Amino acid sequence: MSEELVTLDAGEVTIAPASAEQLEANVRQYQSMQKTLDRLMPEHLIEVRGKMFRKKGYWRAIAQGFSLVLELLTETRHELDGDFGYTVTYRATEPRTGRYSDGDGACYASEKAQRHGGIGGTEHNVRAHAHTRAKNRAIADLVAFGEVSYDELAPDGSEPEAVSENPQPRPAAKKAAPKKTVAPKKPALEDHDGAEYLQTVKVAREFSNGGVLWHIVNTANRKYTYIVNAGNQGQEDTVLTLENACAAGDAVQIVFEEKQMKNGNGTFNALVSCEVIKQLDEPLTADEIPF
């Protein structure tokens, strides 16, 4: 991301303690933006363990709304016990006051393997996820009172722990008596955190109550199912997004839930949400800012 940090003369910036009224105004400003974005960008809301989290597109819009400047401070690549990953630090700055907050983020290929059933992440996806986490953290700490973003969650849905710049190998576990192998339970939600391209988006079945079952197949032949209930505008908009992306050859990012067939014979991928992946780290134009 090519973003230039605005340098402020400390003599020109006066930072006074906020009054109760100013603090209330700051909270209300963020809550107002949050409400607006939740309404205009519902695809960026994800529920995990009964709690709502917001994805990276939401945090980029918040940065635009507060006119924040993001600056990359550090990026380090690590290799450890056959694994690799990145730790990244970004600074978010409010140019009008000079206030800033540093946020760090990390991601390892082994984490991607946990998300995708044993398939590790690519160099690009691991690095990009670390950058996303660091940007989200810097923005959230500066203007969103430390709210945790969806992209920071661990594969099991737990919230993040502190990031270490110098990760150390874990001590080897003592050998125990052999036990029956039990396959670990997959997380309820899967987020590919990367580009997928679609080859078909088509109706598979129409129900008597007006609902429609859609089948979406990507270029790797992974199939998703999506049910649109009659009169549900949000679900219809999601299908329109998928159809347009398929026709235009645009990349999409899909979140899905693996569900069991009613007859017990296998599983299927129920699409939860999607978003079109545009040029990464490009600043939004005035027409794209939703407030």
C-alpha positions as CSV (number, residue, x, y, z in Angstrom):
1,M,0.0,0.0,0.0
2,S,1.6,3.3,-1.0
3,E,0.5,5.7,1.7
4,E,2.5,8.7,2.8
5,L,2.5,9.5,6.5
6,V,1.7,13.1,7.2
7,T,4.4,14.7,9.4
8,L,3.2,17.1,11.9
9,D,5.3,19.7,13.8
10,A,4.8,18.9,17.5
11,G,4.7,22.7,18.2
12,E,1.6,23.0,16.0
13,V,-0.4,20.3,17.7
14,T,-2.1,20.7,21.0
15,I,-3.6,17.6,22.6
16,A,-5.7,18.4,25.6
17,P,-7.5,15.9,27.8
18,A,-10.9,15.1,26.4
19,S,-13.9,16.4,28.3
20,A,-16.8,14.0,29.1
21,E,-18.8,15.7,26.4
22,Q,-16.0,15.2,23.8
23,L,-15.6,11.6,24.8
24,E,-19.3,11.0,24.4
25,A,-19.1,12.7,21.0
26,N,-16.2,10.5,19.9
27,V,-18.1,7.3,21.0
28,R,-21.3,8.5,19.2
29,Q,-19.3,9.3,16.0
30,Y,-17.9,5.8,15.9
31,Q,-21.3,4.2,16.7
32,S,-23.0,6.2,14.0
33,M,-20.4,5.1,11.4
34,Q,-20.7,1.5,12.6
35,K,-24.5,1.5,12.3
36,T,-24.3,3.0,8.8
37,L,-21.6,0.5,7.5
38,D,-23.4,-2.5,9.1
39,R,-26.5,-1.5,7.1
40,L,-24.7,-0.8,3.8
41,M,-22.1,-3.6,4.0
42,P,-23.8,-6.6,5.7
43,E,-21.5,-9.0,3.9
44,H,-18.7,-7.7,6.2
45,L,-20.5,-8.9,9.3
46,I,-19.7,-12.4,10.5
47,E,-21.2,-14.1,13.6
48,V,-18.8,-16.4,15.5
49,R,-19.7,-18.1,18.8
50,G,-22.7,-15.8,19.2
51,K,-20.7,-12.6,18.7
52,M,-20.6,-10.3,15.7
53,F,-17.2,-9.5,14.1
54,R,-16.4,-7.2,11.2
55,K,-14.1,-8.0,8.3
56,K,-11.3,-6.0,6.6
57,G,-13.6,-4.1,4.2
58,Y,-15.4,-2.5,7.2
59,W,-12.1,-1.4,8.8
60,R,-10.9,0.2,5.6
61,A,-14.1,2.2,5.4
62,I,-13.7,3.2,9.0
63,A,-10.2,4.4,8.2
64,Q,-11.6,6.5,5.3
65,G,-14.4,7.9,7.5
66,F,-11.9,9.1,10.1
67,S,-9.3,10.2,7.5
68,L,-6.7,8.0,9.0
69,V,-3.3,7.5,7.4
70,L,-1.8,4.0,7.5
71,E,2.0,3.5,7.5
72,L,3.9,0.2,7.4
73,L,6.5,0.2,10.2
74,T,7.9,-3.4,10.2
75,E,7.6,-6.6,8.4
76,T,9.5,-9.8,9.4
77,R,9.4,-13.2,7.8
78,H,9.9,-16.2,10.1
79,E,10.8,-19.9,9.5
80,L,10.3,-22.3,12.3
81,D,10.2,-26.1,12.4
82,G,9.1,-26.4,8.8
83,D,6.6,-23.6,9.2
84,F,6.8,-20.0,8.0
85,G,5.0,-16.8,8.7
86,Y,5.1,-13.1,9.0
87,T,4.8,-10.5,11.8
88,V,3.8,-7.0,10.7
89,T,3.3,-3.7,12.4
90,Y,1.3,-0.7,11.1
91,R,0.7,2.7,12.4
92,A,-2.6,4.5,12.1
93,T,-2.4,8.3,12.4
94,E,-5.1,10.9,12.8
95,P,-3.5,13.8,10.9
96,R,-5.6,16.6,12.5
97,T,-4.4,15.9,16.0
98,G,-1.3,13.8,15.5
99,R,-2.8,10.9,17.6
100,Y,-1.6,7.5,16.5
101,S,-1.8,3.8,17.4
102,D,0.5,1.0,16.4
103,G,-1.0,-2.4,15.6
104,D,0.7,-5.7,15.0
105,G,-0.5,-8.9,13.3
106,A,0.9,-12.3,12.5
107,C,0.0,-15.3,10.4
108,Y,1.6,-18.7,9.8
109,A,1.2,-21.3,7.1
110,S,0.2,-23.8,9.7
111,E,-2.8,-21.6,10.7
112,K,-4.0,-21.7,7.1
113,A,-3.7,-25.5,7.1
114,Q,-6.0,-25.6,10.2
115,R,-8.5,-23.5,8.3
116,H,-8.4,-25.5,5.1
117,G,-8.3,-29.1,6.1
118,G,-4.5,-29.6,6.0
119,I,-3.7,-27.4,3.0
120,G,-1.1,-24.8,4.0
121,G,-1.2,-21.1,2.9
122,T,0.6,-19.7,0.0
123,E,3.4,-17.1,0.5
124,H,1.0,-14.4,-0.7
125,N,-2.0,-15.4,1.5
126,V,0.1,-15.8,4.7
127,R,1.8,-12.4,4.2
128,A,-1.5,-10.6,3.2
129,H,-3.3,-12.0,6.2
130,A,-0.6,-10.7,8.6
131,H,-0.9,-7.2,6.9
132,T,-4.7,-7.3,7.2
133,R,-4.5,-8.1,10.9
134,A,-2.0,-5.4,11.7
135,K,-4.0,-2.7,9.8
136,N,-7.2,-3.7,11.5
137,R,-5.6,-3.7,14.9
138,A,-4.1,-0.2,14.4
139,I,-7.4,1.2,13.2
140,A,-9.4,-0.4,15.9
141,D,-7.1,0.7,18.7
142,L,-7.1,4.3,17.5
143,V,-10.8,4.9,16.8
144,A,-12.9,1.8,17.7
145,F,-11.9,1.3,21.3
146,G,-10.0,-1.9,20.7
147,E,-12.7,-3.9,19.0
148,V,-11.5,-7.2,17.6
149,S,-11.8,-7.7,13.9
150,Y,-13.0,-11.0,12.3
151,D,-9.6,-11.3,10.4
152,E,-7.8,-11.5,13.8
153,L,-9.7,-14.6,15.0
154,A,-7.9,-17.9,15.4
155,P,-9.1,-20.9,13.2
156,D,-11.2,-22.1,16.2
157,G,-12.9,-18.7,16.5
158,S,-11.0,-17.6,19.6
159,E,-9.8,-14.1,20.0
160,P,-6.1,-13.2,19.4
161,E,-3.2,-13.4,21.9
162,A,-0.3,-11.0,21.9
163,V,2.1,-11.2,18.9
164,S,5.7,-12.1,19.5
165,E,8.4,-10.5,17.2
166,N,10.8,-13.4,18.1
167,P,8.7,-16.6,18.2
168,Q,10.4,-19.5,20.0
169,P,9.9,-23.2,19.3
170,R,7.5,-24.9,21.7
171,P,9.1,-27.5,24.0
172,A,8.7,-31.0,22.6
173,A,5.9,-32.9,24.2
174,K,6.6,-36.0,26.2
175,K,5.7,-39.2,24.5
176,A,2.6,-40.9,25.8
177,A,1.0,-44.3,25.3
178,P,-0.6,-44.6,21.9
179,K,-4.3,-43.5,21.8
180,K,-7.0,-44.0,19.4
181,T,-6.7,-41.2,16.7
182,V,-9.7,-38.9,16.6
183,A,-10.0,-36.4,13.8
184,P,-10.1,-32.8,15.1
185,K,-13.4,-31.0,14.6
186,K,-13.3,-28.5,11.9
187,P,-14.2,-24.9,12.7
188,A,-17.8,-24.0,11.9
189,L,-16.8,-21.2,9.5
190,E,-14.1,-21.3,6.8
191,D,-12.7,-18.2,5.2
192,H,-10.4,-18.7,2.3
193,D,-8.8,-15.3,2.8
194,G,-7.8,-15.2,-0.9
195,A,-9.0,-15.1,-4.4
196,E,-11.5,-17.5,-5.9
197,Y,-12.8,-17.3,-9.4
198,L,-16.2,-18.6,-10.3
199,Q,-17.2,-20.7,-13.3
200,T,-20.9,-21.2,-12.7
201,V,-23.7,-19.6,-10.7
202,K,-27.0,-21.3,-11.4
203,V,-30.4,-22.2,-10.0
204,A,-30.4,-25.8,-8.8
205,R,-34.0,-26.0,-7.5
206,E,-37.1,-23.8,-6.9
207,F,-39.3,-24.5,-3.9
208,S,-43.0,-24.1,-3.6
209,N,-42.7,-21.4,-1.0
210,G,-40.8,-19.2,-3.4
211,G,-37.3,-20.0,-2.2
212,V,-34.5,-20.9,-4.6
213,L,-31.5,-23.1,-4.1
214,W,-28.4,-21.9,-6.0
215,H,-25.2,-23.9,-6.8
216,I,-22.0,-21.9,-7.1
217,V,-18.9,-23.6,-8.5
218,N,-15.4,-22.1,-8.5
219,T,-12.7,-22.8,-11.1
220,A,-11.1,-25.4,-8.7
221,N,-14.5,-27.2,-8.9
222,R,-15.4,-26.5,-5.3
223,K,-19.2,-26.3,-5.0
224,Y,-21.2,-24.1,-2.6
225,T,-24.9,-24.1,-2.0
226,Y,-26.9,-21.0,-1.2
227,I,-30.7,-20.7,-0.4
228,V,-32.5,-17.5,-1.2
229,N,-35.8,-17.1,0.7
230,A,-38.7,-15.4,-1.1
231,G,-38.5,-11.6,-0.6
232,N,-35.1,-11.6,1.2
233,Q,-33.4,-8.6,-0.6
234,G,-30.0,-9.2,1.2
235,Q,-29.8,-12.8,-0.1
236,E,-30.9,-11.7,-3.6
237,D,-28.2,-9.1,-3.6
238,T,-25.6,-11.7,-2.6
239,V,-26.6,-13.8,-5.7
240,L,-26.4,-10.8,-7.9
241,T,-22.9,-10.1,-6.6
242,L,-21.9,-13.7,-7.4
243,E,-23.5,-13.6,-10.9
244,N,-21.7,-10.3,-11.7
245,A,-18.4,-11.6,-10.4
246,C,-18.7,-14.7,-12.5
247,A,-19.6,-12.8,-15.6
248,A,-16.8,-10.3,-15.2
249,G,-14.2,-12.8,-14.1
250,D,-13.7,-10.9,-10.8
251,A,-12.1,-12.6,-7.8
252,V,-14.3,-13.2,-4.8
253,Q,-13.7,-14.1,-1.2
254,I,-16.2,-16.6,0.2
255,V,-17.1,-17.6,3.8
256,F,-18.9,-20.9,4.1
257,E,-20.1,-23.4,6.7
258,E,-19.6,-27.1,6.3
259,K,-22.9,-28.9,7.1
260,Q,-24.0,-32.5,7.4
261,M,-26.4,-33.9,4.8
262,K,-29.8,-34.7,6.3
263,N,-29.4,-38.3,5.3
264,G,-26.0,-38.5,6.9
265,N,-24.3,-39.3,3.7
266,G,-21.5,-36.7,3.5
267,T,-21.3,-32.9,3.9
268,F,-21.9,-29.8,1.8
269,N,-20.6,-26.2,1.8
270,A,-23.3,-23.7,2.7
271,L,-22.3,-20.3,1.5
272,V,-22.6,-17.7,4.3
273,S,-21.2,-14.5,2.6
274,C,-19.0,-13.3,-0.1
275,E,-17.3,-10.1,-1.3
276,V,-15.6,-9.1,-4.5
277,I,-11.9,-8.7,-4.1
278,K,-10.9,-5.5,-5.9
279,Q,-7.4,-4.0,-6.3
280,L,-5.9,-4.6,-2.9
281,D,-4.7,-1.6,-0.9
282,E,-6.0,0.9,-3.4
283,P,-7.5,4.0,-1.7
284,L,-11.2,4.4,-2.1
285,T,-12.6,7.1,-4.3
286,A,-15.1,9.7,-3.0
287,D,-17.9,7.8,-4.7
288,E,-17.0,4.5,-2.9
289,I,-17.1,6.0,0.6
290,P,-20.5,4.9,2.1
291,F,-21.1,8.0,4.2
